[in-house]
């Protein structure tokens, strides 16, 4: 499968383009690759869908923000489908594209352009947003979650059509089955032919003559569905994954909405996330700091033993390479940074105090510092290096 192109590149705009510039760029591409203008041209059809996918993301402030931050990974789950166009450029049919974006180019050019299938509109169900809390271990490894979603589903009696049976339909008297109506309007450029969705049949081209007695002709009812969601490794707090077609069912057998999964991170008791790195604050005793030793630290997938060198100072950072979180786009893995802190006893008994006073008289304890005279700012630079 070919790698997706950058959405800004698809529309030929810069990342600072405003909403009007994005809309104009999409309109230009839609006209150029419109199926009525390129009959039988599969390449043009794919470019037409590609432009629609790019516009779907960049025209939506929330989706655009996620795309700018996470790239294509922010638009999809593990399957790689973009927000609203799950699975690639072909995720939506031509009908779906005209249904969502037909007002941009359909019928506004002297009636010269129509949607495939006669300009009929397709009903689309609404999206559903749910929250999923993940542990650091689930984020590190990726996880599959099964969620029970309360939603509108297709009526099980009529199969989602809304009709009593297959013979309970008639041609729409308003549009004569075309799904759209054409009117003439005066404009600055003279009289123009305008095309719009038929108000009687809502673009379906047909009307129900006998409604389903269970759903009342809507084709939907309240129900539940268990949805399996594959969450890739490396996702982050606030990221939204889109599962296409798992939202609310649409009227009369239309296109289902999408399920949007908002990621929330469950706080770890010992590890703090910083991008793809993890930070652990390690407390050691004075004797371990002086003499060195082996200590155990938590990692995202268990525990690990590390060596403390003799003479370790508070603030020293030990780096465990590759023990952080994987990048959601597959660009390697972060590290775990272990920040050393030294626990000083709050109280000493008489014997302990006598020993400490004796140590204080020794030459090695006469110096104020042996950290090569580094001040706090130099140590902080080393921390981030």
N, C-alpha and C positions, 0 to 999 in steps of 0.2 A: 504494500500500500504506500502510495506516494506521501511524502511528508507535507504537512499542511503549510501553505504559504502564510506569511505575516499578513494579518488583516489590513493593516495600513497600506501595505504593498499592493494587496488585491484591489483596493479602491484608488490607489495612486494619490494618497494624502499623507501629510506628515503627522507625527504624534501629537502635535499641538493644534490640529484641525478642530474647528468648532462644529457644532451640530449642523449648521447650514451647509458648510463645506462638505461634510460627510454625506449629507442628503443629496447634494448636487452631484457628487462623485458617484454615488450609487445610481442615481437616475441616469447619468451618462452611460454607465456600464450596463444597466438594465436595458436601455434602448439599443445599445450596440449588439448585445448578445441575446436579445429577445427572441423566443422561439418562432414567433410569427415572421420575424425578419430573417431568420436563419433556419428555414424548414429542413428537418432531417439532419442537421449538423450537430452531432453528439458533442463535439468539442465546445461549440458555442453554448450548448445546453449546460455542460458542466461549469463553464465560466459564469453563466447566468446564476446557477445555484451557488457557486463560490462567492459571487458578489453579494447575493442575498444573505448568506451566512455571515459574511464580514459586516454587512450593514446591521444585521440582527444584534450583533455584539456591540459594535461601536456606536450605535444610536441609542443604546441603553446605558445610562450613567453608571449603574451598579455593575453591569456585566463588563463595561469598558474599564472600570477601575480594577476589577479582578483580573482582566486580561493584561492590563498594563503591569500589574504586580507579579502575576504568576505565569503569564503566557497562555498557551493552549491548555496546559494542565489545569489552570484555574477555571476553565469552562466545562470540565468534564470529570467523570469518574474514570475508573481504570480502562473503560472501553474506549476512551478518547473522543467521545462525541462532543461537539461544541454546544454551548448553551443554546438550547432550542433547536438544534439541528443534529441531534445525537447520531454519532457514527460517521460523520463526514458530510460532504457536499450533497450527497443524495439522501440524507436523512428525511427531508421534507420533500413531498412531491411538488410538481408545478402548481397544483391547486392550492397547496398550503402557502406557497410563496405569494401567489396572487391574493390569497385571502388576507395575509398579514400586511403586505406592502403594496397592494394593487392601487391604492390611492396615489402613489408616487408616479406611476406611469400608465396605469390601465385606463384607457378611454379619454385621456386628456390631450391627445394629439390628433384631433380630428377624427377619432374613432378608428384610426389605423391600426391600433394594437388591441388585441384581446388576449385573455388568458387561455391556456390550453384547455380544451373541453368546453369552449363557448363562453368563458368568462364567469362560470359559476363559482360562487363563494363556498367555502368549506367551514362549517362550524368548528370551533376549537374550544376545548375545555380549559378551565383556569388552572394555573400552576398551584402547587402545594409546597410549602416550606416547612421542613422539620429540622430539629436540632439533634446532633449526635455527639455525645461526649466520649472522648477517646483517652486512654492512658498513654503515657510515653512509650510503653512497650508496643502498643497497637500502632502508634504512629511510626515507630521504628521499623516494624515488620510489615505494615499493611494489614488490613483486616477485612473480612466480609461480615456485614451486619444484616440481620433479618429484622425488618420493621413492619409492624402491623399498622396500616394506614387507614384511617377513616376517610372516605371519599365518596364521590358519586361514581357509580359504575353503570355499565350498560344494563338495561332492563333484561332480566333473564327470560321474560315471556316473549317479547317482540325482538330480542336480539339487538336492541339499541336503535331500531328504526323509528319507533314511536307509532307504527301503524298496526292495525289489528291483524292483517295478513298481507301477503304479497300483492293481492288485488285491490288493496285499500289506498290506491294512489290515483291522482289525476293530474293532467298537465296544468301548470299554473296559468290562470286566465290573464294575468297581468303581463307576463313576459313571454307567454306562449312556449315555455319550456327552456328558454335561453339562459335564465338565471340573472339577467341584467336588463335594465331599461335604458333607452337612449333619449336624451332631451336636447333641445337647442337652446343656447343661452347667448345673450349679447355680451360682448366684451370689448375691450379697447381695440382688439384686432379684428372686430367684426363678429359675426355669428359663428359660434363654435359648437361642435357636437360633443356632448358630455355623456359619459357612460357611468352608471352607478348600479349597485346591487339592487335587485328587485325587492321592494319593500314588502311584498306579499309573501313570497316564498323564501326570503332571505338568501337568494342566490342558488337555491337548490334546483330550481326549474320545475319542481313538482310540489303538489300539496297533498296532505293526507285527507282522505275522504272519510275514513273510519279509524278513530284513534284506539290505541292499545288501552284496554280497561284497567291495566295495572299501573302504568306510568302516566296515564293521561295524555299520551301523545308526545311526551318529552323525549322518550328513549333512554332516560336515565333514572336511577333510584339511589338512595343512600345504601352504602355497603362498606365492606372492608376488603383489603387486599394485603397479603404478606409480600413485601418487596425485598428482594435480596440486593444489597448494595455492596459493590467491591470498592473499597477505599484504598487508594495507592499509598505506599509508604512516603513519609516526608511531608504530609499535609500539615497545615498550621491553623492556629486560632483565627476564626473569621473567614476562612476560605469556604467557598460554596461550590459544591459539586452538583452537576445537573444530570439527572437520570431521565432521558427522553421518554415521553409517552406514558409515564407512571403517575401523572397528575390526575385531575378530575376528568371523567369521561365527558364528551361533548354531546350536545343534542343531535338526535337523528343520525347517529353513527358517524359523527365527524372525527376530527383528530383530537386525541387526548392531550391534555396539558402535560407539563413536565413536573417532576419531583425535584425540588431544590433542597440539598442537604447542607445545612450550616454546621461547620466543624467547630466544636468546643474542646479545649484541652483540659483534662483533669490534672490538677496540681500534684506534682510528685513530692513526697515528704522530704526527700534528700537531694533532688536534682532540680536545677533551675535551667530553663531553656533560653538560649540566646542565639536566635537564628537556627543554624544546624548544629551549633555547639551546645554542650551541656556543662554546667558549672556545679561543682560540689565544694562546699566549705568543710575542710577537714580539720578537726580539732585534735591536736596531739599533746602529750604531756611534755613538761620541761625536760625530763630525762631522755625521752625519745628525740627531742629536738637537739639535745646535746650529744647523745651517744649514737643516734641513728637507730634504724630498726626496720621491721616490716609491718605494715599496717594493711587493713582491708578497707576498700572503698566500694560504694555502690556504683553499678553501671546500669544502663537501660535494660540489659539482658541478664542481670545477676550481680555477682560480686567479683572483684579483682584485687589481687595483692600487689602492693607497690612498695618500693624501698625508699626509706627516708634517709638521706645522707647525714652523717654527723655534722653538727653545726648548722642545721637548717633554721632559717629565720622566719618569723611570722610574715606573711605576705608573699612568700615564694609560691610560684605557680608551677605545678607539675602537669605536663601535657600527655594525655593518653590518646595517641593518634588513632583515628578511625573508630573511636568509642562514642561518637556523637550520633546525630540523626542523619539519615540519607536525604539528599536533595530531591525534592518532588519532581524535578525535571531530569533526574538521573545523572547530575553532575557531581558524583563522588559522595563522600560522607564527612560529616563534621567530626570534631574531637571532643574529648571530655577534659575540662580544665579543673584541676584540683588545687584550690587555694588553701594554703596552709595557715592555720591559726594555732597559737600555743595557749593552752589552758594554764593559768596561774592559780595556785591554791589561794583561796580567800583567807584561810586561817592556818597557822602552824602551831604544832604543839612544842613544848620546850626542847625536846630532842631534835626535832626537825629544824627549829630555829638555830640551835647550836651548830648543826651541820652546815646550814646555809651560811652562817656567819664565818665559819671556818673556811668554806669555799670562797667567800668574798675576799679573803686575805690572799688567795692564790693569784699568781701573775696573770693567768688567762682570764681572770674575772675583774681585772683592774681596768680594762679598756671599756669605753662607753659603747663601742660598736665595732664589729668586724665585717660589716656588709660593704666593705670597700667605699665607706663614706657616702653611699648612695642616699639621696634624700627621697622623700615620698614621691615626688614627681618623676624621678628617674625610675623608681620601682614600678610606677603605674605605666610608664612607657614600655617597660619590659613585659608587663602583663599583656598589653595589647599587641606586642610585636609578633 
